[in-house]
Structures are given as C-alpha cells and as structure tokens.
Amino acid sequence: MTGRRRTSTSPTSSGTPGSTRKAVTPRVRAALWTAGALVACGSIGAAYGVVPGTTGGSGDGTVTVMTWAPEKTSATNKPGMPAMARAYARWVNAHGGLGGRRLDVLTCNDHNDYVDAAKCARLAVKENVAAVVGSYSQYASSFLSPLESAGIPYIGGYGLTDDEFKSVLSYPVNGGQPALLAGLGEQLGKSCGPVALVRPDTIAGDQLPLLLDSGLRAGGHDAAVDVRAAEDATAFDEQAQEALHRATGDQRTKGCVLPALDDRTGTFMDSFRRLSGDYPAVRTASVLGSVDQSVIDASGGSSGPYEGAYLTGWYPAASDPRWDQMKKVIREEAFGDNRIDPTDAGVQTTWIAYTVLQKVVASLGDGEVSARTIRTALDNGLKVTTGGLTPPLRWRVQDLTAIIDYPRLINSDVTFQIVRDGRLTAARKGFVNVSKTLENTSV
C-alpha cells in the first residue's frame, strides 16, 4: 500500500481474521499535547484518493477524512459504513461541498484484525486526514495510539470498546455497546423471566454480560446466564440448546434468549428456530446492530422467530421520518448498492458522524479545516444537532458523564423497540436515558 492510489484502501492482513481471541499488547498512552505531537491534517486530491505532491491543511479547498470497517471476513462485516461514507461524499460534493470545500473520503478494511486496525490508523496519519469518521473496529487499543500521536480526532465510532469512551480524541455520537446492553437489561428486567445471553468469546464480548447485568439489576432481575460462542462459528446448535434450556423456568413470565453476535446472529437464529419448538415459554431479544428490519424480514417477518422480540437501539426506528434525508441521499447516490441498508445501525451511525463533521466545518467558516481546528471546535463546546436522531451533542469537559469506565460517553439515550406484526416499532415513546444504570457498572 503506497497511499497514492485513488479509491478505497485495504491493507493485507497479517493476523488471523475471525479467531476467537487475539492478544493485544497493552497500549501506554503518550502525552497528547507535547510539542511536535500534533500535525495539521488534510490533503489535496480529486475524488477518493491522493495526488502526488500534496500539502496539509485546507487551503486547497479539500477536506480529507477516512472511514474504516471490516469487510469480507469470516466474522463481523460492516461494508455499509464505508459505502455510506462514499455516498455521503458524492452527495455533499454534488451540492457545493462542505462550506465550499470538496469532501474526499478514504476507506480502509481492518479485516476484523488488530494488526490491520493499526495499519488503517497509520495510513490515516500518512494521508494527513483531518478526522476518522463513522468507523467500526473492535481493536481500539490498536488504532487509537497512532491517531492520538498525530492528533487526529475519531468522530462517531461504533462504540464497541471502552477505549472509545476514554480517549480524549474520541468523540462518540451514541452510547455504544454499554448503553445498548444496559438499556436492554432494563427493558428485559421488567418483561422476562430467566435471561440467557449468547455472545462472542472475544475481548469485546467479555464486557457484554457485565453491562447487561447492570440493566437487569436496575429492574430487580437476576443476572443473565452467559453463553459463549466462537466469533466465526458456522453453527450454534449447542449454544442455542443451552440458552433455551437455561431461559426456561417456572415463572409465569416467559424467559428470554438474547443473541448479541453481530453478523452471526442470523446463523444462531437458524439453530434457535429448529430447537425452540420444544421451549414455548421462551422469547427472543437483541440489540440493533445484531438485528434490524432486513434480518426480521429475511427470517419470516411476523411468522418468524423475532415476532414479539424486544430490541434496544441508539436511534429512532428506521421507519421514523427523521431518517428521510439519509434515505434520500442513499436513493440519489447509492441506488442499487445493496451494501447500504438504511435500517443498519452502522449505516445510521456513519450518517450521524458525517452530520457532526458537516456542522464542525460549517462552524469554522472560511478558516483552516484540519485535525487541530476540528478538535478545537469540538473541545470548546460546539453544539451539534442531528435533526432529533440523537439529543444535542457536545463534548466539553462539563458534558462528560460520571460513568467511571466511560468518561467520554456523552449520549446515554437509547430507544426501546419491539417486533409487532413483523415490523420494528417503538415500544416506548422517545428516548430512555441509562446513565444512572451505567454509573453503577464497573467493567
């Protein structure tokens, strides 16, 4: 990879994609504000690439950013996120750019591998990007160090790891996995008998039971049964059998099985569907990202295993009119691109992250757009509204939460949804704030 090629970038993996556990060397964060640690970012370029002989900054009228996510792996894949980023860039550039500046989006495939996640970050540094926007990786311990050393902000990551909620250069737009699991625990604590959590046997997966249990405890419920599964498993009969058995009790309230396996949730549900006939007193639950409307449709809609399921998300249901602008952009710039599903939480997060970038650049007027000026605008209290898709977002010190493990988590709101007649609908109007529950969680 020379960094001189237009189109997307995709480092070759030197790790083992899809392995169930990967040792990650502990990251010792260097001081971020020492002389010479920060560099101005941005680069000259035509659409989607880098032109030889470029310089940093935005005097050339171009803002260069990067979006990364895993693609074509044997485990989790999020191709819709970089595809959404490129569609957004096409749309913005067709309508005058960001405050008159061209938006140049570079993409990178982290292959769901900690070595390649670091390669993506180093490539972002090499290309002098102004920010990494709307990205997905479970290896924050690998990618944050290079970004921090170069002073590059990380805007709107998916929120898989606690490091994304600790780094001073991370600007999350949602509550990540912590808010989803704590919120779902609160929802299930009032609705379910015994709860069984089926989750990947990975470092990121190890956090999920603690987060779910914090929500269950808030609802006066017992802890969930923790059922582990290989991240790249091709069948889950054993895990489905155990989860169904453990979620069956004597309570009059049905037990709940909660698969949180991202792309593998559908594979798990194939096993669940075959076995669940013997366990009529068990229903399902999940979090958006593992299940969305397209998954529900593909599994049979109202006659499928998700009918009556509880789900927790970060944002309003995909049918909400507040998503109409995003859907318009997809129709205009990515019609027929089946990688981009407007019901996918990753695609939605990318849209919101680029909304933040647009508001930041607008606030800078005719001034320089670089990693430094973007950070300064966000740190100095720029208030970003997202059309009601999130509460107003602001990342000042006084906006940070009292959640010890997640100090950068500024948005603790979630939505409660349920599958009725095969459609995801709101189970409760508006957002539910789970900050108090997370304050009582220690990961």
C-alpha positions in Angstrom: 0.0 0.0 0.0 1.6 3.2 -1.2 -1.1 5.6 -0.1 -1.0 7.1 -3.7 -3.9 5.1 -5.2 -7.4 6.6 -5.6 -10.4 4.6 -4.3 -10.5 2.6 -1.1 -7.6 1.3 0.8 -7.3 -2.3 2.2 -4.2 -3.4 4.0 -3.3 -7.0 3.7 -4.0 -8.9 6.9 -1.0 -10.4 8.6 -3.1 -11.6 11.6 -5.7 -14.3 11.6 -9.1 -12.8 10.8 -12.0 -14.4 12.7 -10.0 -16.0 15.5 -11.9 -16.1 18.8 -9.3 -14.4 20.8 -6.4 -12.2 19.8 -3.8 -10.9 22.3 -3.5 -7.2 22.1 -0.3 -5.6 23.5 -1.4 -3.1 26.3 -1.3 0.5 25.0 0.6 3.0 27.0 -0.8 6.4 26.0 1.8 9.1 25.4 1.1 12.7 26.5 -1.0 14.2 23.7 -0.1 17.8 23.9 3.7 17.8 23.8 5.5 19.9 21.2 5.6 18.1 17.9 3.0 15.5 18.8 0.2 17.1 16.8 0.2 17.6 13.0 -2.2 19.5 10.8 -4.2 17.2 8.6 -6.0 17.3 5.3 -4.7 16.8 1.7 -5.2 17.8 -1.8 -6.9 15.4 -4.1 -9.6 14.7 -6.7 -12.4 12.3 -5.7 -11.4 9.5 -3.4 -7.6 9.4 -3.3 -4.4 11.3 -3.0 -2.5 13.3 -5.7 1.4 13.2 -5.5 3.0 16.3 -4.1 0.1 17.3 -1.8 0.4 19.5 1.3 -1.6 19.5 4.5 -4.3 21.9 5.6 -7.5 23.0 3.7 -6.2 25.9 1.6 -6.7 23.8 -1.4 -10.4 23.5 -0.8 -10.4 19.8 0.1 -11.3 18.2 3.4 -9.9 14.6 3.5 -11.2 12.1 6.1 -11.2 8.3 6.5 -13.8 5.7 7.3 -12.9 2.1 8.1 -14.7 -1.1 8.9 -14.3 -4.9 8.5 -15.3 -6.3 5.1 -15.1 -9.8 3.6 -14.1 -11.6 6.8 -15.3 -14.8 8.3 -16.8 -13.0 11.3 -18.3 -9.5 11.6 -18.6 -7.4 8.4 -19.8 -3.8 8.1 -19.4 -2.9 4.4 -22.3 -0.4 4.5 -20.4 2.0 6.7 -17.6 2.9 4.2 -20.1 2.7 1.4 -22.4 5.2 3.2 -19.4 7.5 3.7 -18.6 7.5 0.0 -22.2 8.1 -0.9 -22.4 11.0 1.5 -19.3 12.5 -0.1 -20.8 12.2 -3.6 -23.9 13.9 -2.4 -22.1 16.7 -0.5 -19.8 17.4 -3.4 -22.8 17.5 -5.8 -24.3 20.2 -3.6 -21.4 22.5 -3.1 -19.2 20.6 -0.7 -18.6 21.3 3.0 -18.8 25.1 3.1 -17.5 25.2 -0.5 -14.7 22.6 0.2 -14.6 19.3 -1.5 -15.0 16.2 0.8 -12.5 13.5 0.0 -13.3 10.1 1.7 -10.6 7.4 2.0 -11.7 4.0 3.2 -9.9 1.1 4.9 -10.6 -2.5 5.7 -9.5 -3.5 9.2 -10.3 -7.2 8.4 -11.6 -7.6 12.0 -7.9 -7.9 13.0 -5.9 -5.9 15.4 -2.8 -5.7 13.2 -4.8 -4.3 10.3 -6.7 -1.9 12.5 -3.4 -0.4 13.4 -2.4 -0.3 9.7 -5.6 1.6 8.9 -4.7 4.2 11.6 -1.2 4.6 10.4 -2.5 5.0 6.8 -4.8 7.8 8.1 -1.7 9.5 9.6 0.3 9.1 6.4 -2.5 10.6 4.3 -2.8 13.6 6.7 -6.6 13.1 7.2 -8.5 15.7 9.2 -10.5 13.1 11.0 -11.6 9.4 11.1 -15.4 9.5 10.8 -18.1 6.9 11.4 -16.0 3.8 11.7 -16.2 0.3 13.2 -13.5 -1.8 14.8 -13.2 -3.8 17.9 -9.5 -3.0 18.2 -9.4 0.5 19.7 -6.3 -0.4 21.6 -4.5 -0.8 18.2 -5.9 2.1 16.3 -6.1 4.9 18.9 -2.4 5.2 19.7 -1.4 6.2 16.1 -4.4 8.6 15.9 -3.5 10.1 19.3 0.1 10.6 18.4 -0.9 12.5 15.3 -3.7 14.4 17.0 -6.4 13.0 14.6 -9.9 13.1 16.1 -12.1 9.9 16.0 -15.7 11.0 15.4 -18.6 8.8 15.7 -17.1 5.3 16.2 -19.5 2.4 16.7 -18.7 2.2 20.4 -17.6 -1.4 20.7 -14.8 -0.9 23.2 -14.4 1.1 26.4 -11.3 2.7 25.0 -13.5 4.7 22.6 -15.1 6.3 25.6 -11.8 7.1 27.3 -9.5 8.7 24.7 -9.6 12.5 24.7 -9.5 12.4 20.8 -12.7 10.2 20.6 -16.0 12.0 20.0 -18.7 9.3 20.3 -22.2 10.1 19.0 -24.0 7.2 20.8 -23.6 5.2 23.9 -22.1 2.2 22.1 -22.4 -1.3 23.4 -22.5 -0.1 27.1 -25.8 1.9 26.6 -27.4 -0.8 24.4 -26.8 -3.7 26.8 -27.6 -1.7 29.9 -30.8 -0.4 28.2 -31.8 -3.9 27.1 -31.2 -5.2 30.6 -33.6 -2.5 31.9 -36.2 -3.5 29.3 -35.9 -7.2 29.9 -35.8 -6.9 33.7 -39.4 -5.8 33.6 -40.6 -8.2 30.9 -38.7 -11.5 31.1 -38.2 -14.5 33.3 -34.7 -16.1 33.1 -32.4 -14.4 30.6 -29.7 -16.1 28.6 -27.1 -14.0 26.8 -25.3 -15.6 23.8 -22.2 -13.6 22.9 -18.9 -13.9 21.1 -16.0 -15.3 23.1 -13.8 -12.3 22.4 -12.2 -9.5 24.4 -15.0 -7.1 23.4 -17.6 -9.8 24.1 -16.3 -10.2 27.7 -17.8 -6.8 28.5 -21.4 -7.7 27.5 -22.5 -9.8 30.5 -21.5 -7.1 33.0 -23.3 -4.4 31.0 -26.5 -6.4 30.6 -26.5 -7.4 34.2 -26.3 -3.8 35.3 -29.6 -3.2 33.5 -31.2 -6.3 34.8 -30.2 -5.4 38.4 -31.8 -2.0 37.9 -35.0 -3.8 37.1 -34.7 -6.1 40.1 -33.8 -9.1 38.0 -31.2 -11.8 38.4 -28.1 -11.9 36.4 -28.2 -13.4 32.9 -26.7 -16.8 32.0 -23.6 -16.2 30.0 -23.3 -18.5 26.9 -20.1 -18.1 24.9 -19.7 -18.8 21.2 -16.8 -18.7 18.7 -16.9 -15.4 16.8 -16.6 -17.2 13.4 -18.8 -20.2 14.2 -20.9 -21.6 11.3 -23.4 -23.3 13.6 -24.8 -22.7 17.0 -26.9 -25.7 17.9 -25.0 -26.3 21.2 -25.3 -22.7 22.3 -29.0 -22.5 21.2 -29.8 -25.6 23.2 -28.0 -24.4 26.3 -29.6 -20.9 26.1 -33.1 -22.3 25.6 -32.7 -24.7 28.5 -31.4 -22.0 30.8 -34.0 -19.5 29.9 -36.8 -21.9 30.8 -38.0 -21.6 34.3 -41.1 -22.0 36.5 -42.0 -18.3 36.3 -45.3 -17.3 34.6 -43.3 -14.7 32.6 -41.6 -16.1 29.6 -37.8 -16.4 29.6 -35.7 -14.6 27.1 -32.7 -15.6 24.9 -30.6 -12.7 23.8 -28.2 -13.3 20.9 -25.6 -10.5 20.6 -23.5 -11.9 17.8 -23.5 -9.2 15.2 -23.4 -10.8 11.7 -23.6 -14.3 13.2 -27.0 -13.6 14.9 -28.8 -14.9 11.9 -26.8 -18.1 11.9 -27.7 -18.5 15.6 -31.4 -18.0 14.9 -31.3 -20.8 12.4 -30.4 -23.1 15.2 -32.8 -21.4 17.6 -35.7 -21.8 15.2 -35.1 -25.5 14.8 -35.0 -26.1 18.6 -37.4 -23.5 20.0 -40.5 -25.6 19.4 -39.6 -27.6 22.5 -39.5 -24.4 24.6 -42.7 -22.5 24.0 -42.1 -20.3 27.1 -39.0 -18.6 25.6 -39.0 -15.5 23.5 -36.1 -13.5 21.9 -34.4 -10.2 22.5 -31.4 -8.4 21.0 -29.8 -5.1 20.2 -29.9 -3.2 17.0 -26.7 -4.0 15.1 -27.3 -7.7 15.6 -30.9 -7.5 14.4 -32.5 -4.9 12.1 -35.7 -4.9 9.9 -33.9 -6.6 7.0 -33.0 -9.5 9.3 -36.5 -9.7 10.6 -37.9 -9.8 7.0 -35.5 -12.4 5.9 -36.4 -14.7 8.8 -40.1 -14.7 8.1 -41.4 -11.4 9.4 -44.5 -11.9 11.6 -44.2 -15.7 11.3 -40.5 -15.7 12.2 -38.6 -16.1 15.4 -38.4 -12.4 16.1 -42.1 -11.7 16.4 -42.6 -10.2 19.9 -38.9 -9.8 20.4 -37.6 -6.8 22.4 -34.8 -4.7 21.0 -32.8 -1.8 22.2 -31.3 0.8 19.8 -29.5 4.1 19.9 -31.8 5.9 17.5 -35.4 6.1 16.4 -36.9 3.2 14.4 -35.8 3.1 10.8 -39.4 4.0 9.7 -39.2 7.3 11.6 -39.4 10.3 9.2 -36.3 11.8 10.9 -34.3 9.3 8.6 -35.9 10.7 5.4 -32.9 12.8 4.5 -30.4 9.9 4.8 -32.7 7.7 2.7 -32.9 10.5 0.1 -29.1 10.6 -0.1 -29.0 6.8 -0.5 -31.6 6.9 -3.3 -29.7 9.6 -5.1 -26.1 8.5 -4.7 -26.2 4.7 -4.0 -29.4 3.4 -5.6 -28.9 -0.4 -6.1 -25.9 -0.6 -3.7 -27.1 -3.4 -1.5 -24.3 -2.8 0.9 -26.1 0.2 2.3 -29.1 -0.8 4.3 -30.8 2.3 5.9 -32.0 0.1 8.8 -28.5 -0.9 9.7 -27.1 0.7 12.9 -23.7 1.1 11.4 -25.0 3.0 8.3 -27.1 5.2 10.6 -24.1 5.9 12.8 -22.0 6.8 9.8 -24.7 9.3 8.7 -24.8 10.9 12.1 -21.0 11.1 12.3 -20.8 12.8 9.0 -23.5 15.2 10.1 -21.2 16.1 13.0 -18.3 16.7 10.6 -20.5 18.9 8.4 -21.5 21.0 11.4 -17.9 21.4 12.6 -16.7 22.5 9.2 -19.6 25.0 8.9 -18.6 26.4 12.3 -15.1 27.1 11.0 -16.3 29.4 8.2 -13.5 30.4 5.8 -10.8 29.3 8.3 -8.5 26.3 8.2 -10.0 22.9 8.4 -7.5 20.5 10.0 -7.3 17.9 12.7 -6.3 20.7 15.1 -9.2 23.1 14.3 -11.7 20.3 14.3 -10.6 19.2 17.8 -10.6 22.8 19.0 -14.1 23.4 17.8 -15.4 20.2 19.5 -13.4 20.7 22.7 -14.6 24.3 23.0 -18.2 23.4 23.1 -19.7 23.3 19.6 -23.2 22.1 20.0 -24.3 19.7 17.2 -27.9 18.9 16.5 -28.8 15.9 14.4 -32.5 16.5 13.5 -33.7 14.6 16.5 -31.9 11.4 15.7 -29.9 12.0 18.9 -30.1 14.5 21.7 -27.9 17.6 21.0 -24.3 16.5 21.2 -21.5 18.4 22.9 -18.1 17.2 24.1 -17.0 19.8 26.7 -15.5 18.7 30.0 -18.7 19.7 31.7 -20.7 17.5 29.3 -18.9 14.3 30.2 -20.6 11.8 32.4 -19.9 10.5 35.9 -19.5 7.0 34.4 -16.1 6.0 35.6 -15.4 3.4 32.9 -16.8 5.6 30.1 -15.9 9.3 30.8 -16.3 10.3 27.1 -19.9 8.8 26.9 -21.9 12.0 26.4 -25.1 10.4 24.9 -26.7 7.8 27.2 -30.0 7.7 25.5 -31.5 4.6 23.9 -34.8 3.6 22.4 -36.9 0.6 23.3 -38.4 -1.2 20.3 -40.5 -4.4 19.8 -41.3 -6.5 16.8 -45.1 -6.4 16.1 -46.6 -7.9 13.0 -43.1 -8.4 11.6 -42.2 -4.7 11.9 -39.9 -2.9 14.3 -41.9 -0.4 16.2 -41.3 1.8 19.2 -42.2 0.1 22.5 -41.9 3.3 24.3 -42.1 6.9 23.0 -38.9 8.9 22.9 -35.5 8.1 24.4 -34.6 6.4 27.7 -31.5 7.6 29.5 -29.5 4.9 31.1 -26.7 7.0 32.6 -27.6 6.1 36.2 -27.5 2.4 35.4 -24.1 2.7 33.7 -22.8 4.7 36.7 -23.3 1.5 38.7 -21.4 -0.7 36.2 -17.7 -1.5 36.6 -16.1 -3.2 33.7 
